[in-house]
Amino acid sequence: MNRYKRIGGSASLVAGLLLSDSIGVTMLASRFGLPAGKPTLTAWYFVCSVLCFAFRSPARLGFHQKLNTKHETPNTPWSPLMLRTRLLLVAAMFAAMGMSARADDTDDFLNPENWQGRADLFKIDAKAKTIVGETMEDPKYNTFFCTKKNYGDFELSFKVKLHGGVGNSGFQIRSALKDDKKFVVQGPQVDIGKGYWGSLYGEGVGGMMKASSPETIKKAVKESEFNDYKIVAKGTKITITINGETMVDADFPKLPGKDAKPAPSEGIIALQVHAGYPKMKVEVTDIKFTDLSKK
C-alpha cells in the first residue's frame, strides 16, 4: 500500500509540474478553442477530463488480457505498471501540445512594446489579437503602425475589414521606417482596398510589383466584410491568399523601378492608413504570426 501511495504522490507531483509549466492551463485549453485569458472553469474542466480519461479503469477501456507478471494486470487500475504507463502517456500529450503551442509566435509579435506609430490613429489589443487604424480627418500622408523588430521569413494570417468599404490600407513586409515622426515607410506592401486587394505594391520604391487580377478579386473578396488574408514570405517567394484564393504567388528577387535594387530579405511589418480619405477605419483581427526564420 505504501508503494501505491508513493506512486500516487509522484503522479500528483508530475501532474502539478505539467500544469504549472509556462504554457499553463489556458494555453492548453486554447489549443482546442476554449476561452482565452486567465484559466476558466471550462479550461480546468477540459484538463481534468483529459487526466480522468488517462487514469480511467482499464477494464472500462476494454483491456482484459493478463500480463506476464504474477500480480499485475491491466484490470488493476492503480498497479505500478499501469500508473507508470499512464503518467508517460499524459506527459507525452502535454509535451506535444506544448511544443505545438510554442511554434506560434503571435504573443511576441503582438506585444504592444513591439509596435510604434501615431497613437491618435492606431490601437492594438494583444489579448483580442486586434489592431485598428482609424482617421477622423485626412492625415495628408500615408502613415503606418510599425513593428520595432525586423522579420525575414514568416507566415502572417488575419481577418481584415475596411468599414463601409471606404479607404485603403495594407501590410508592409520586409520594409524600412524612413520617418520616425510621421511613421512613413517604404518597401513591399500587401494591399488592402478596392481594386488592389491582395496585390503586392512597392510603397515608395517604384510602384506595383504584382497586381491581383480583377477576376480573382471579384471572386475572392467580400467588400465591406471581413476577409481572411494569409501572407507567406519564404526566401524571395511571396504568397498572398484571400479567403483561400491565391492572389500572388511568385518570386521577387528585386524591387520595382529603374534602379531595380535587390529586394530586402528582412525588415519591419507595418499596417497602413492611406492619405486622401477624410474618414476611414481598418480593423485587423484574429492575427496569427509564425516566424519561419527560426524554424
C-alpha positions in Angstrom: 0.0 0.0 0.0 2.9 2.4 0.8 4.2 1.7 -2.6 0.9 2.8 -4.2 0.9 5.9 -2.0 4.3 6.8 -3.2 3.3 6.3 -6.8 0.1 8.3 -6.2 2.2 11.1 -4.8 4.5 11.0 -7.7 1.6 11.2 -10.0 0.3 14.3 -8.3 3.7 15.9 -8.4 4.1 15.2 -12.2 0.6 16.5 -12.9 1.3 19.6 -10.9 4.6 20.3 -12.7 2.9 19.8 -16.0 0.1 22.2 -15.2 2.4 24.8 -13.8 4.5 24.9 -16.9 4.7 28.3 -18.7 2.1 27.1 -21.2 -0.4 26.8 -18.4 -4.0 25.5 -18.4 -5.1 28.4 -20.6 -2.7 27.7 -23.4 -3.6 24.0 -23.4 -7.3 24.8 -23.5 -6.9 27.4 -26.2 -5.3 24.9 -28.5 -8.8 23.3 -28.5 -10.8 26.5 -28.9 -11.6 27.0 -25.3 -11.8 30.5 -23.7 -8.6 32.5 -23.7 -7.2 34.7 -20.9 -7.0 33.5 -17.3 -7.8 29.9 -16.6 -11.6 29.5 -16.6 -13.8 26.7 -15.2 -14.1 25.4 -18.8 -10.4 25.3 -19.2 -9.9 23.5 -15.9 -12.7 21.1 -16.8 -11.0 20.3 -20.1 -7.7 19.5 -18.4 -9.3 17.5 -15.6 -11.3 15.5 -18.1 -8.2 14.5 -20.0 -6.5 13.4 -16.8 -9.5 11.5 -15.7 -9.7 9.6 -19.0 -6.0 8.8 -18.8 -6.4 7.3 -15.3 -9.7 5.6 -16.0 -10.1 1.9 -15.1 -8.5 -0.2 -18.0 -11.4 -2.6 -17.8 -13.8 0.2 -18.7 -11.5 1.0 -21.7 -11.7 -2.6 -22.9 -8.4 -4.1 -21.7 -8.7 -7.6 -20.1 -5.7 -9.7 -21.1 -3.2 -10.8 -18.5 0.3 -9.5 -18.2 3.3 -11.7 -17.9 3.7 -10.9 -14.2 2.5 -12.6 -11.1 0.5 -9.9 -9.5 -0.1 -7.1 -12.0 -2.9 -7.0 -14.6 -4.4 -4.1 -16.7 -7.6 -4.6 -14.7 -5.7 -3.2 -11.7 -6.1 0.5 -12.4 -3.6 1.6 -9.8 -0.9 -1.0 -10.3 2.6 0.4 -10.5 2.9 -0.7 -14.2 -0.4 1.0 -15.2 0.5 4.1 -13.3 3.8 4.4 -15.0 2.3 3.8 -18.4 -0.5 6.4 -17.8 1.9 9.0 -16.5 4.1 8.6 -19.5 1.1 9.0 -21.8 -0.1 12.1 -20.1 3.4 13.7 -20.0 3.8 12.9 -23.7 0.4 14.5 -24.5 1.2 17.7 -22.6 4.7 17.9 -24.1 3.3 17.5 -27.7 0.7 20.2 -27.1 3.3 22.5 -25.5 5.7 22.2 -28.5 2.9 22.9 -30.9 1.7 25.9 -28.9 5.3 27.3 -28.8 5.6 27.1 -32.6 3.2 30.1 -32.8 5.0 33.5 -32.2 1.8 35.6 -32.1 2.1 36.7 -28.5 5.6 38.0 -29.0 4.6 39.6 -32.3 1.6 41.4 -30.8 3.3 42.6 -27.7 2.4 46.3 -27.6 6.1 47.1 -26.8 6.9 45.7 -30.2 4.8 48.4 -32.0 5.1 52.1 -32.7 3.0 54.7 -34.6 0.7 57.6 -34.2 -1.2 56.9 -31.0 -4.1 59.1 -32.3 -4.7 56.8 -35.3 -3.8 53.3 -34.2 -4.8 51.0 -31.3 -3.6 47.5 -30.5 -5.3 44.9 -28.3 -2.9 42.0 -27.9 -5.4 39.9 -25.9 -8.0 40.3 -28.6 -5.3 39.9 -31.3 -6.6 43.1 -33.0 -5.1 46.2 -34.5 -7.4 49.1 -35.5 -6.4 52.1 -37.6 -8.9 55.0 -37.8 -8.8 58.5 -39.2 -11.2 61.3 -38.4 -9.7 63.6 -41.0 -7.2 63.2 -43.9 -3.7 62.7 -42.4 -2.3 64.2 -45.7 0.3 61.4 -45.9 0.4 57.6 -45.7 1.3 56.6 -42.2 1.9 53.3 -40.6 1.8 51.3 -37.3 5.2 49.6 -37.3 6.9 46.7 -35.6 10.1 47.6 -33.9 11.6 44.2 -34.7 12.7 43.1 -38.2 11.3 39.9 -39.7 12.6 37.8 -42.6 10.7 34.6 -43.4 7.3 34.4 -41.8 3.6 33.4 -42.1 1.0 36.0 -41.1 -2.7 35.5 -41.2 -5.6 37.7 -40.2 -9.1 38.9 -40.9 -9.5 42.5 -42.1 -12.3 44.8 -42.8 -12.5 48.3 -44.3 -15.5 49.7 -42.6 -18.1 50.9 -45.1 -15.8 49.8 -47.9 -14.0 53.2 -47.5 -10.3 53.8 -47.6 -7.2 51.9 -48.4 -4.7 50.0 -46.3 -2.1 47.3 -46.5 0.6 45.4 -44.6 4.2 46.4 -45.3 6.5 43.4 -45.2 10.4 43.4 -45.0 10.2 47.2 -45.1 12.1 50.2 -43.7 11.0 53.1 -41.5 12.0 56.3 -43.2 10.5 58.9 -40.9 10.1 58.1 -37.2 8.0 61.2 -36.6 5.3 60.7 -39.3 6.0 56.9 -39.4 6.5 56.9 -43.2 7.6 53.5 -44.5 9.0 52.1 -47.8 9.1 48.6 -49.1 6.8 45.8 -50.4 3.2 46.2 -49.3 0.4 43.6 -49.3 -2.5 45.8 -50.4 -6.0 46.1 -48.8 -8.5 48.2 -50.7 -10.9 48.4 -53.6 -9.2 47.5 -56.9 -6.0 46.4 -55.2 -7.0 43.6 -52.8 -4.1 41.2 -52.4 -1.7 42.9 -54.8 1.9 43.4 -53.9 2.8 47.1 -54.2 6.2 48.8 -53.8 5.4 51.6 -51.3 7.9 54.4 -52.1 10.1 52.0 -54.1 8.8 52.2 -57.7 5.1 51.1 -57.7 3.3 47.9 -58.4 5.2 44.7 -58.1 2.4 42.2 -58.9 -1.3 43.2 -59.3 -4.1 40.8 -58.5 -6.3 40.1 -61.4 -9.8 41.8 -61.4 -11.4 38.4 -61.9 -9.7 36.9 -58.9 -10.5 40.0 -56.8 -14.2 39.7 -57.8 -14.2 36.0 -57.0 -12.4 36.2 -53.6 -13.2 39.5 -51.9 -16.2 40.4 -49.8 -16.4 44.1 -50.0 -17.3 45.8 -46.6 -16.9 42.5 -44.8 -14.1 40.7 -43.0 -11.7 38.9 -45.4 -9.3 36.2 -44.5 -5.7 37.1 -45.5 -2.7 34.8 -45.4 0.8 36.1 -46.3 3.8 33.7 -46.5 7.3 35.1 -47.1 9.9 32.5 -47.6 13.2 33.4 -49.3 12.4 35.5 -52.4 8.9 33.9 -52.7 5.8 35.8 -51.6 2.4 34.1 -51.5 -0.8 36.1 -50.7 -4.2 34.5 -50.4 -7.6 36.0 -49.6 -10.4 33.7 -48.5 -8.5 30.7 -49.8 -7.9 32.2 -53.3 -4.3 32.8 -54.4 -3.8 36.4 -55.4 0.0 36.5 -55.7 2.4 33.6 -55.7 5.8 34.5 -57.2 9.5 35.2 -56.6 10.5 38.8 -56.1 14.3 38.9 -56.1 14.3 42.7 -56.9 12.2 45.7 -56.1 10.4 47.6 -58.9 11.6 50.8 -60.5 14.5 51.9 -62.6 17.2 51.0 -60.0 15.7 47.5 -59.5 17.6 47.1 -56.2 17.6 43.6 -54.6 14.5 43.0 -52.5 15.2 43.1 -48.8 15.4 39.8 -47.0 14.1 41.2 -43.8 12.5 44.4 -42.4 9.6 45.7 -40.3 6.0 44.8 -40.7 3.5 47.7 -40.7 -0.2 48.5 -41.1 -1.2 51.5 -43.2 -3.8 54.1 -43.1 -3.9 55.9 -46.5 -4.0 59.6 -47.2 -6.8 61.1 -49.1 -9.8 59.9 -47.0 -11.4 62.3 -44.5 -12.6 59.4 -42.5 -11.7 55.7 -42.7 -11.3 52.7 -40.4 -9.4 49.5 -41.0 -9.9 46.7 -38.5 -7.5 43.7 -38.4 -8.3 40.8 -36.1 -7.7 37.1 -35.4 -4.0 37.8 -36.1 -1.7 34.8 -36.1 2.1 35.0 -36.7 4.8 32.5 -37.1 8.5 33.5 -37.5 9.8 31.0 -40.1 13.3 32.3 -39.8 13.7 30.4 -36.5 12.5 27.1 -37.9 
